[in-house]
Amino acid sequence: MAASRLPFPLTLPGDGIILREWRSEDLDDLVRMLDEPEIARWTPMPSPFDIEAGIAYLKRAYQGRVNGSRIQLAITADGSRPLGEVLLFGVDLGLKEAELGYLVDVGERRRGLATGALSLLSAYAQSSLGLSRLLLRIDPRNASSTAVARRCGYRLTGEAPILQEGPYGSSRLDTWELVSGQTDGRLDRLKNVAARRYGRRT
């Protein structure tokens, strides 16, 4: 595998969750999950999010995976029904950095799914992909997302906000960076597991 390509396919098992590739049979669950005002408020997702949007979304996800430009995985409890999504994109191998994002179905929140998924993919990115600077971009009004970022060891960088346009208007996104030694130990445990299971990518 070329060093500039991200691994595909990929399954990441963690503490009570399994991250897996999106499948065509996930379409109905995807549409139901993303056709939700709270997600549209903080992301550039189309709203309403219908079947046509879902088909286009899965197609883009698949293309990004097979061409190795991003990691885009469904969050599941046991490898079956998708409960959310976590992704890694905007990879700069020269700077060894990338951006991550996450979302969880409205009916599945407050279960620690976003925290578990972000910790798991962050650990994999550091231990197996060799990325040293991991970033999040979050609207400061999105309290639940900023709480997940803090729990996973991300901290505000102080960089100028980035403007994002969405179906409900514009957002000003703050940049967060993963800071070593700022977690509750979960990330370090996952990094060790990822290093043993997947090895260090060269």
C-alpha positions as CSV (number, residue, x, y, z in Angstrom):
1,M,0.0,0.0,0.0
2,A,1.4,3.4,-0.9
3,A,2.3,5.7,2.0
4,S,-0.1,8.4,0.7
5,R,-3.1,6.1,0.9
6,L,-5.2,5.4,4.0
7,P,-6.0,1.7,4.7
8,F,-9.2,0.3,3.2
9,P,-11.2,-1.7,4.3
10,L,-10.9,-1.1,8.1
11,T,-12.6,-2.4,11.2
12,L,-11.7,-1.0,14.6
13,P,-13.0,-2.8,17.7
14,G,-12.9,-0.8,20.9
15,D,-14.4,-0.6,24.4
16,G,-18.1,-1.5,23.7
17,I,-18.1,-0.3,20.1
18,I,-17.0,-1.4,16.7
19,L,-16.1,1.0,13.9
20,R,-16.7,-0.4,10.5
21,E,-17.1,0.7,6.8
22,W,-20.4,2.0,5.6
23,R,-22.5,-0.5,3.6
24,S,-25.2,0.1,1.0
25,E,-27.8,-1.6,3.3
26,D,-27.1,1.2,5.8
27,L,-29.0,3.7,3.6
28,D,-32.3,3.8,5.6
29,D,-30.5,4.1,8.9
30,L,-28.2,6.8,7.5
31,V,-31.1,8.9,6.2
32,R,-33.0,8.7,9.4
33,M,-29.9,9.6,11.4
34,L,-28.8,12.6,9.3
35,D,-32.3,14.0,8.7
36,E,-32.1,15.7,12.0
37,P,-32.0,19.5,12.7
38,E,-29.3,19.3,15.4
39,I,-26.9,17.7,13.0
40,A,-27.8,20.1,10.2
41,R,-27.3,23.0,12.6
42,W,-23.6,22.2,13.2
43,T,-22.6,20.6,9.8
44,P,-22.9,21.4,6.1
45,M,-25.2,18.4,5.7
46,P,-28.2,19.1,3.3
47,S,-31.5,19.5,5.1
48,P,-33.9,17.8,4.8
49,F,-31.7,14.8,4.3
50,D,-33.5,12.4,2.0
51,I,-32.9,9.2,0.2
52,E,-31.2,11.0,-2.7
53,A,-28.9,12.7,-0.3
54,G,-28.2,9.4,1.4
55,I,-27.2,7.7,-1.8
56,A,-24.9,10.6,-2.7
57,Y,-23.4,10.5,0.8
58,L,-22.6,6.8,0.7
59,K,-21.2,7.1,-2.8
60,R,-18.8,9.9,-1.7
61,A,-17.9,7.9,1.4
62,Y,-17.0,4.9,-0.7
63,Q,-15.0,6.9,-3.2
64,G,-13.0,8.6,-0.4
65,R,-12.3,5.2,1.1
66,V,-11.2,3.3,-2.0
67,N,-9.0,6.2,-3.2
68,G,-7.4,6.4,0.3
69,S,-8.1,10.0,1.0
70,R,-10.1,9.6,4.2
71,I,-11.3,7.2,6.9
72,Q,-15.1,7.3,7.3
73,L,-16.6,4.7,9.6
74,A,-20.0,3.9,11.0
75,I,-20.1,3.7,14.8
76,T,-21.8,0.5,15.9
77,A,-22.3,-1.4,19.2
78,D,-21.6,-4.9,17.6
79,G,-20.8,-4.3,14.0
80,S,-24.5,-4.2,12.8
81,R,-26.7,-1.1,12.9
82,P,-25.0,2.2,12.5
83,L,-25.4,4.5,15.5
84,G,-23.2,7.4,14.3
85,E,-20.1,8.2,12.3
86,V,-16.5,9.1,13.0
87,L,-14.1,10.2,10.2
88,L,-10.5,11.3,9.6
89,F,-9.8,13.5,6.6
90,G,-7.6,16.4,5.3
91,V,-4.5,14.3,5.9
92,D,-1.2,16.2,5.4
93,L,1.6,13.6,5.6
94,G,4.3,16.2,5.5
95,L,2.9,17.9,8.6
96,K,1.7,14.5,10.0
97,E,-1.7,16.1,10.7
98,A,-5.3,15.4,10.0
99,E,-8.8,16.5,11.0
100,L,-11.4,14.3,12.7
101,G,-15.2,14.6,13.0
102,Y,-18.0,12.7,14.7
103,L,-21.8,12.6,15.0
104,V,-24.2,10.3,16.8
105,D,-27.9,9.5,16.2
106,V,-30.2,11.6,18.3
107,G,-31.7,8.5,19.9
108,E,-28.3,7.1,20.9
109,R,-26.6,10.1,22.6
110,R,-25.4,10.2,26.2
111,R,-24.1,6.6,25.9
112,G,-20.4,7.6,25.4
113,L,-20.4,6.6,21.7
114,A,-18.9,9.8,20.4
115,T,-16.2,9.7,23.1
116,G,-15.4,6.1,22.5
117,A,-15.3,6.5,18.7
118,L,-13.2,9.6,18.7
119,S,-10.7,8.1,21.2
120,L,-10.5,4.9,19.2
121,L,-9.8,6.6,15.8
122,S,-7.5,9.1,17.4
123,A,-5.4,6.3,18.9
124,Y,-5.3,4.5,15.6
125,A,-4.3,7.6,13.8
126,Q,-1.4,8.2,16.1
127,S,-0.2,4.6,16.7
128,S,-0.8,3.1,13.3
129,L,-0.8,6.0,10.8
130,G,2.0,8.0,12.5
131,L,0.0,11.2,12.7
132,S,1.2,13.5,15.4
133,R,-1.2,16.5,15.1
134,L,-4.9,15.7,15.2
135,L,-7.5,18.5,14.9
136,L,-11.2,19.1,15.5
137,R,-13.2,22.1,14.2
138,I,-16.2,22.8,16.4
139,D,-18.7,25.7,16.8
140,P,-18.3,26.8,20.4
141,R,-22.2,26.8,20.8
142,N,-22.2,23.1,20.2
143,A,-21.8,22.2,23.9
144,S,-22.1,18.4,23.5
145,S,-19.4,18.2,20.9
146,T,-17.0,20.4,22.8
147,A,-17.6,18.2,25.9
148,V,-16.6,15.1,23.8
149,A,-13.5,16.9,22.6
150,R,-12.4,17.7,26.2
151,R,-13.0,14.2,27.4
152,C,-10.8,12.8,24.6
153,G,-7.9,15.1,25.5
154,Y,-8.4,17.8,22.8
155,R,-7.8,21.5,23.8
156,L,-8.4,24.8,22.0
157,T,-5.5,26.1,20.0
158,G,-6.4,29.8,20.0
159,E,-6.3,29.9,16.2
160,A,-8.7,32.2,14.4
161,P,-12.2,30.7,13.8
162,I,-13.0,29.2,10.5
163,L,-16.3,30.1,8.7
164,Q,-18.5,27.3,7.7
165,E,-21.8,27.6,5.7
166,G,-24.6,25.2,6.4
167,P,-28.4,24.9,5.8
168,Y,-29.1,26.9,8.9
169,G,-26.6,29.7,8.2
170,S,-23.0,30.2,9.0
171,S,-20.9,28.8,11.9
172,R,-17.6,30.0,13.3
173,L,-15.5,26.9,14.0
174,D,-12.8,26.8,16.7
175,T,-9.8,24.6,16.2
176,W,-9.0,22.0,18.8
177,E,-5.8,19.8,19.0
178,L,-5.2,16.6,20.8
179,V,-2.8,17.2,23.6
180,S,-0.8,14.3,25.0
181,G,-1.3,13.5,28.7
182,Q,-4.6,15.3,28.9
183,T,-6.9,12.3,28.8
184,D,-8.3,10.0,31.5
185,G,-6.0,7.2,30.3
186,R,-8.4,5.7,27.7
187,L,-6.5,7.1,24.7
188,D,-3.2,5.8,26.0
189,R,-4.8,2.3,26.5
190,L,-6.3,2.4,23.0
191,K,-3.0,3.6,21.5
192,N,-1.2,0.6,23.0
193,V,-3.9,-1.8,21.7
194,A,-3.8,-0.2,18.3
195,A,0.0,-0.5,18.1
196,R,-0.1,-4.2,19.1
197,R,-3.0,-5.1,16.8
198,Y,-2.2,-3.0,13.6
199,G,1.4,-2.1,14.0
200,R,3.0,1.2,12.9
201,R,2.4,2.1,9.3
202,T,5.4,3.2,7.3
